[in-house]
Amino acid sequence: MANPGPGNSITLRIDAPSKFSVTSELAAAAAGAGAAITALDVVESHPTTIVVDLTCNTTGEEHADQVREAVDALEGVTVRLVSDRTFLMHLGGKLEVNPRVPLRNRDDLSRAYTPGVARVCMAIAEDKSKARQLTVKRNTIAVVTDGTAVLGLGDIGPEAALPVMEGKAALFKQFANVDAWPVCLDTKDTEEIIKIVKAIAPVYGGVNLEDIAAPRCFEIEARLREELDIPVFHDDQHGTAIVTLAALRNALKVVGKSIGDVRIVVSGVGAAGNAIIQLLLAEGAHDIVAAGRDGAIHAGGEYADAHRVEIAATTNPRGFRGSLKEAVVGADVFIGVSAPNVLDEADIAAMADDAIVFAMANPTPEIDPIVASRHAAVVATGRSDFPNQINNVLAFPGFFRGLLDAGVSDITPPMLVAAADAIAARVGEDELNASFIIPSVFDPLVAGAVAEAIVRVVEAGATKE
């Protein structure tokens, strides 16, 4: 059974008898049904009854029903209402627009709007580059998706993808003060997506591509990078690769190994897997075996897309042709960006001594991290309820903050490496251990450090030129 988590948090509003033991009885009933109690508040008191809000984490809707029934079964107790706290957070959406300037009187209105705004419009008409200084373009990102590869949910469509894109936009603002807006497109046509994004580009200072299925995402990113004069970042590729490299740098320090010497197995050759592989190769990794659904990718294999062909040509120097389970035997590092439960305890036990396991499939990892920790020296996941969460939020807010501050349109490999180094450096040598290889997503200094690293790379490049 899965562990109760905050993503399935509920609040039960309960009518109960007014007696000293009632709150402990309510808590005991909910806990007995497997709930994790997070709060218990008496919200109303009456002569013979009280109203209690009991908040707890569950594993899902069925479990929530079981918790309600357990509490409702107590003598004199009635569960009046059950509120799903996740759905409540999303009511009306998670974003709003607020003006940055006061509109207190006619003078303010005359400058913000007509007639004064006409002078600003004409200045931009004469020099379009001024839009970056005089409009929201200076600090605004489009979060673009077609809803075809959303989290672990797959092709669920643009409407269903919107809550994720809203969340992404909220993270941009929270962590790096970047204004972002969801752009969910009702088309899967590559050319149409490219055309639409180019058409709306005048409003935005950058584009964050999100949850677009491979291999179309590769062409969309490449074309937009070539045809737009603003930065285009595919977070599922490059954000994941940045944070993975940061975590691996520190994990290798913990076990005393170097990237050039270790055997690495990557499970998953979609957008994230491809970008991770390319960045690891650029950083000096020599022995990488990439595995898809049909096993290891190798030279001489027949592959339908150009990215698998490239992986076949640049990885697997030993020509290994077996399954994923066979590939991890003797491997030093496993990096999973694929599917749930593709490995078991025996597979991790068969890895090299002091092995590193990054099981990043969400919400269910490639192997249970508790099981993996019995044999691996360092274990990381994409989840927030285990140590070492490899989360893109460590990368993309600060990365775009740096791009906007530097005013550049191109994203280069040195920027990706610099971002990874900045994230890794937030874990001090005196803090580094097997359960702390990557900073917390709430570390307030991460985004600024990443942004500064990007600006330094840009400035160094300008100096060389």
C-alpha positions in Angstrom: 0.0 0.0 0.0 1.3 3.5 -0.8 2.2 5.9 2.0 -0.3 8.7 2.8 0.8 11.9 1.3 -0.1 15.6 1.1 -1.3 15.2 -2.4 -4.3 13.3 -1.0 -4.9 15.5 2.0 -8.5 15.8 3.4 -10.2 17.8 6.1 -13.2 16.2 7.8 -15.6 18.6 9.5 -17.1 16.6 12.4 -19.9 17.1 14.9 -19.0 15.4 18.1 -20.0 15.2 21.8 -18.4 17.8 24.0 -16.1 15.8 26.3 -12.4 15.8 27.1 -11.6 12.6 25.4 -13.3 13.2 22.1 -10.4 14.7 20.1 -8.1 11.8 21.0 -10.8 9.4 20.0 -11.3 11.1 16.7 -7.5 11.1 16.0 -7.2 7.4 17.1 -10.1 6.4 14.7 -8.5 8.2 11.7 -5.0 6.8 12.5 -6.5 3.4 13.0 -7.8 3.6 9.4 -4.3 4.4 8.2 -4.5 8.2 7.9 -1.5 10.4 8.8 -3.0 13.2 11.1 -1.6 16.7 10.3 -4.0 18.9 12.2 -6.9 18.8 14.6 -8.8 22.0 15.5 -11.9 22.7 17.5 -13.7 25.3 15.4 -16.9 25.7 17.4 -17.9 24.9 21.0 -21.5 24.4 22.2 -23.0 23.3 25.5 -23.2 19.6 24.6 -21.3 19.4 21.2 -18.3 20.7 19.4 -17.3 21.0 15.8 -13.9 19.6 14.9 -11.8 19.9 11.8 -9.6 16.9 11.4 -7.0 17.1 8.7 -5.0 14.1 7.5 -3.1 12.7 4.6 -4.5 9.6 2.8 -3.4 7.4 -0.1 -6.3 8.3 -2.4 -10.1 8.6 -2.7 -10.9 5.1 -1.6 -8.7 5.5 1.5 -10.4 8.8 2.3 -13.7 7.0 2.3 -12.4 4.5 4.7 -11.1 7.2 7.0 -14.5 8.9 7.0 -16.3 5.7 7.7 -14.0 4.9 10.7 -14.6 8.3 12.2 -18.3 8.3 11.5 -18.7 5.0 13.3 -17.8 6.5 16.7 -20.7 6.9 19.0 -22.4 10.3 18.8 -20.1 11.4 16.0 -21.2 12.6 12.6 -18.9 13.6 9.7 -20.6 16.6 8.3 -18.3 17.2 5.3 -15.1 15.9 3.7 -13.0 18.5 1.8 -10.3 17.5 -0.6 -7.5 20.1 0.2 -5.8 19.6 -3.2 -9.0 20.4 -5.1 -9.7 23.4 -2.8 -6.3 24.8 -3.6 -7.1 24.7 -7.3 -10.6 26.3 -7.1 -10.5 29.3 -9.5 -7.0 28.4 -10.6 -3.7 29.3 -8.9 -2.8 32.5 -10.8 -4.0 36.0 -11.1 -2.9 39.2 -12.8 -2.1 42.3 -10.7 -1.0 45.8 -12.1 2.5 46.8 -11.2 1.7 50.5 -11.4 -0.9 52.5 -9.4 -4.0 53.8 -11.2 -5.2 56.4 -8.6 -6.3 59.3 -10.7 -6.7 60.7 -14.2 -3.0 61.6 -14.4 -2.0 58.0 -13.7 -4.5 56.8 -16.3 -3.3 59.2 -18.9 0.2 57.8 -18.6 -0.7 54.1 -18.3 -3.3 54.2 -21.0 -4.6 56.9 -23.4 -3.3 59.3 -24.5 0.2 58.8 -23.0 0.6 55.2 -23.9 0.6 56.2 -27.6 4.1 57.7 -27.2 5.4 54.3 -25.9 3.7 52.4 -28.7 5.4 54.6 -31.3 8.8 54.3 -29.6 8.4 50.5 -29.9 7.2 50.7 -33.5 10.4 52.6 -34.4 12.6 50.1 -32.4 11.0 46.7 -31.6 13.9 45.9 -29.2 12.4 48.5 -26.8 9.5 46.2 -26.1 11.9 44.3 -23.8 12.3 47.4 -21.6 8.9 48.9 -21.9 6.5 46.0 -21.6 5.9 42.7 -19.7 8.2 41.1 -22.2 11.1 42.1 -19.9 10.1 39.5 -17.2 7.5 37.2 -18.7 7.7 33.5 -19.8 5.2 31.4 -21.8 4.8 27.9 -20.4 3.8 26.0 -23.5 2.3 22.5 -23.7 0.1 20.4 -25.9 -0.8 18.1 -23.0 0.6 15.0 -24.6 3.1 13.9 -21.9 1.9 15.4 -18.6 3.7 14.1 -15.5 3.1 10.4 -15.3 -0.4 10.8 -16.8 0.5 10.8 -20.5 -1.7 12.4 -23.2 -4.5 14.0 -21.2 -5.1 17.1 -23.4 -4.6 20.8 -22.9 -7.4 21.4 -20.5 -6.3 18.7 -18.1 -2.7 19.9 -18.5 -3.6 23.4 -17.3 -3.3 22.8 -13.6 0.2 21.6 -14.0 1.2 24.6 -16.2 -0.4 26.9 -13.6 1.7 25.3 -10.9 4.8 25.7 -13.1 4.0 29.4 -13.5 3.5 29.8 -9.7 6.9 28.2 -9.1 8.6 30.7 -11.5 7.1 33.6 -9.5 7.7 32.1 -6.1 11.3 31.2 -6.5 12.7 33.7 -9.1 10.1 36.5 -9.4 9.6 35.5 -13.1 6.1 36.2 -14.4 4.9 33.1 -16.3 1.7 32.2 -18.0 0.2 28.9 -19.1 -0.2 28.4 -22.9 -2.0 25.1 -23.4 -2.5 24.4 -27.1 -5.3 22.3 -28.6 -3.2 20.8 -31.3 -0.6 18.0 -31.6 0.6 19.1 -35.0 4.3 20.0 -34.9 4.1 22.7 -37.5 1.0 24.3 -36.0 2.6 24.4 -32.6 5.7 26.1 -34.0 3.6 28.5 -35.9 1.4 29.4 -32.8 4.4 29.9 -30.5 6.2 32.1 -33.1 3.0 34.2 -33.4 2.6 34.9 -29.7 6.4 35.4 -29.1 6.2 39.2 -29.1 4.6 39.2 -25.7 7.2 37.0 -24.0 10.8 37.1 -23.0 11.2 33.4 -23.2 9.5 30.1 -23.8 9.4 27.1 -21.5 8.3 24.0 -23.3 6.6 21.5 -21.0 5.1 18.0 -21.2 5.3 17.6 -25.0 5.7 14.0 -26.1 8.9 12.8 -27.7 10.1 12.8 -30.4 8.0 15.8 -31.5 9.4 17.8 -28.6 12.9 17.7 -30.1 11.9 19.2 -33.4 9.7 21.8 -31.8 12.5 22.9 -29.5 15.1 22.9 -32.3 13.0 24.9 -34.7 11.9 27.5 -32.2 15.4 28.0 -31.0 16.5 28.6 -34.6 13.5 30.8 -35.6 12.9 32.9 -32.5 15.0 35.7 -30.9 14.1 34.7 -27.3 15.4 31.7 -25.3 13.5 28.4 -25.6 14.1 25.9 -22.8 12.6 22.4 -22.8 12.4 21.7 -19.0 11.6 18.0 -19.4 15.0 17.7 -21.1 17.4 20.3 -19.8 15.9 21.1 -16.4 16.0 17.4 -15.5 19.5 17.0 -16.9 20.8 20.0 -14.9 19.5 18.7 -11.6 20.5 15.1 -12.3 24.1 16.3 -13.0 24.2 18.4 -9.8 23.0 15.4 -7.7 25.4 13.0 -9.4 28.4 15.3 -8.8 27.7 15.2 -5.1 26.7 11.5 -5.0 30.1 10.6 -6.6 31.9 12.6 -3.9 30.0 10.7 -1.3 31.2 7.3 -2.7 34.6 8.5 -3.8 34.2 7.8 -7.5 34.7 10.0 -10.6 32.4 10.5 -13.6 35.0 9.3 -16.1 35.4 5.9 -14.4 31.9 4.8 -13.5 29.6 2.6 -15.4 26.2 4.4 -15.8 22.9 2.8 -16.9 20.1 5.2 -18.0 16.6 3.8 -18.1 14.4 5.8 -20.5 15.4 7.4 -23.8 12.7 10.1 -24.1 13.2 13.8 -23.7 14.7 13.6 -20.2 16.9 10.5 -20.8 18.3 11.9 -24.0 19.3 15.2 -22.4 20.8 13.5 -19.3 22.9 11.3 -21.6 24.2 14.2 -23.7 25.1 16.3 -20.6 26.9 13.4 -18.9 28.9 12.7 -22.1 29.8 16.4 -22.2 31.0 16.2 -18.6 33.4 13.2 -19.3 31.3 10.1 -18.7 32.6 7.3 -20.9 30.6 4.2 -20.2 26.9 4.8 -20.5 24.3 2.2 -21.5 20.9 3.6 -22.4 17.9 1.2 -22.2 14.5 1.6 -23.7 11.5 -0.7 -23.6 13.3 -3.3 -25.8 16.6 -3.2 -23.9 20.0 -1.6 -24.4 20.5 0.8 -27.4 23.6 -0.2 -29.3 25.5 0.4 -32.5 24.0 -1.6 -35.3 20.5 -1.5 -34.0 17.6 -0.2 -36.1 16.0 2.9 -34.6 13.1 5.0 -35.9 14.2 8.4 -34.6 17.3 10.4 -34.9 17.9 10.7 -31.2 18.1 7.0 -30.6 20.4 6.8 -33.6 22.6 9.4 -31.9 22.5 7.6 -28.6 23.5 4.4 -30.3 26.5 6.1 -31.9 27.8 7.9 -28.8 27.1 5.5 -25.9 27.5 1.8 -25.0 31.2 1.5 -25.9 31.2 -2.2 -24.8 28.5 -3.1 -27.3 26.2 -4.5 -24.6 22.9 -5.9 -26.1 20.9 -7.2 -23.2 18.0 -6.1 -21.1 17.8 -3.3 -18.5 18.1 -5.9 -15.7 21.2 -7.4 -17.3 22.7 -3.9 -17.9 22.7 -2.9 -14.2 24.8 -5.9 -13.2 28.1 -4.4 -12.0 27.0 -0.8 -12.8 28.0 2.0 -10.5 25.1 4.3 -11.3 21.5 3.8 -12.3 19.5 6.8 -13.5 15.8 6.1 -14.1 13.5 8.4 -16.1 11.2 5.7 -17.3 8.5 3.6 -15.7 7.5 2.2 -12.2 9.0 -0.9 -10.8 11.3 -1.9 -13.6 13.9 -3.1 -11.1 13.8 -5.2 -8.0 16.0 -5.7 -4.9 18.1 -8.4 -6.6 18.9 -6.0 -9.4 20.3 -3.4 -7.0 22.2 -6.0 -5.1 23.8 -7.0 -8.4 25.2 -3.5 -8.9 28.8 -2.5 -8.0 29.8 -1.7 -4.4 28.8 1.8 -3.3 26.2 2.0 -6.0 24.2 5.2 -6.8 20.5 4.8 -7.7 18.5 7.7 -9.0 14.9 6.3 -9.4 13.1 9.4 -10.7 9.9 8.1 -12.3 6.9 9.8 -10.7 4.8 9.1 -8.8 6.1 5.5 -8.6 9.8 5.1 -8.9 11.6 2.5 -10.9 12.3 0.7 -7.6 11.0 1.3 -4.1 13.7 3.7 -2.6 13.5 1.9 0.7 14.3 -1.4 -0.9 17.1 0.2 -3.0 18.7 1.7 0.1 19.4 -1.8 1.4 22.1 -2.2 -1.2 22.9 1.2 -2.8 25.1 3.7 -1.0 23.1 6.7 -2.3 19.5 6.7 -3.4 17.5 9.7 -4.9 14.0 10.0 -6.3 11.8 12.6 -7.8 9.5 12.5 -4.8 9.2 14.9 -1.9 8.6 12.2 0.8 12.1 10.7 0.5 15.6 12.3 1.0 17.4 13.6 -2.1 14.5 14.8 -4.2 15.7 15.5 -7.8 13.3 18.2 -8.7 13.4 20.5 -11.7 12.3 23.5 -9.6 15.9 23.7 -8.5 16.8 24.6 -12.0 14.2 26.3 -14.2 13.3 29.4 -12.1 16.9 30.5 -11.6 17.8 29.5 -15.2 15.2 31.8 -16.7 16.0 34.5 -14.2 19.5 34.4 -15.5 18.5 34.4 -19.1 16.2 37.4 -18.7 18.8 39.3 -16.6 21.5 38.6 -19.2 19.1 39.5 -22.1 20.3 36.5 -24.3 18.4 34.3 -26.7 20.7 31.3 -27.0 21.0 28.5 -24.4 24.4 26.8 -24.5 25.9 23.7 -22.9 28.2 25.8 -20.6 25.0 27.4 -19.2 23.6 23.9 -18.3 26.8 22.9 -16.6 27.1 26.2 -14.7 23.6 25.8 -13.4 24.4 22.2 -12.3 27.5 23.4 -10.5 25.6 26.2 -8.8 23.0 23.8 -7.5 25.6 21.2 -6.3 27.6 23.9 -4.5 24.6 24.8 -2.3 25.4 21.6 -0.4 28.5 22.4 1.6 31.3 19.9 2.1 30.4 19.8 5.8 26.8 19.0 5.0 27.3 16.4 2.2 26.2 12.9 3.0 24.3 10.0 1.5 21.0 11.5 2.4 21.8 15.1 1.5 23.3 15.3 -2.0 21.0 18.0 -3.4 19.7 21.2 -1.7 16.1 21.5 -0.6 13.7 22.9 -3.2 12.9 25.6 -0.6 16.5 26.7 -0.3 16.0 30.4 -0.9 19.5 30.9 -2.3 19.4 28.3 -5.1 17.5 30.3 -7.8 19.8 33.3 -7.2 22.9 31.2 -7.4 21.7 29.6 -10.7 20.8 33.0 -12.2 24.2 34.4 -11.3 25.9 31.4 -12.8 24.1 32.0 -16.1 25.0 35.7 -16.2 28.7 34.9 -15.5 28.7 32.4 -18.4 27.2 35.1 -20.7 29.6 37.8 -19.6 32.6 35.5 -20.0 31.4 34.7 -23.5 31.0 38.3 -24.3 34.5 39.0 -23.0 36.0 36.3 -25.2 34.3 37.7 -28.3 
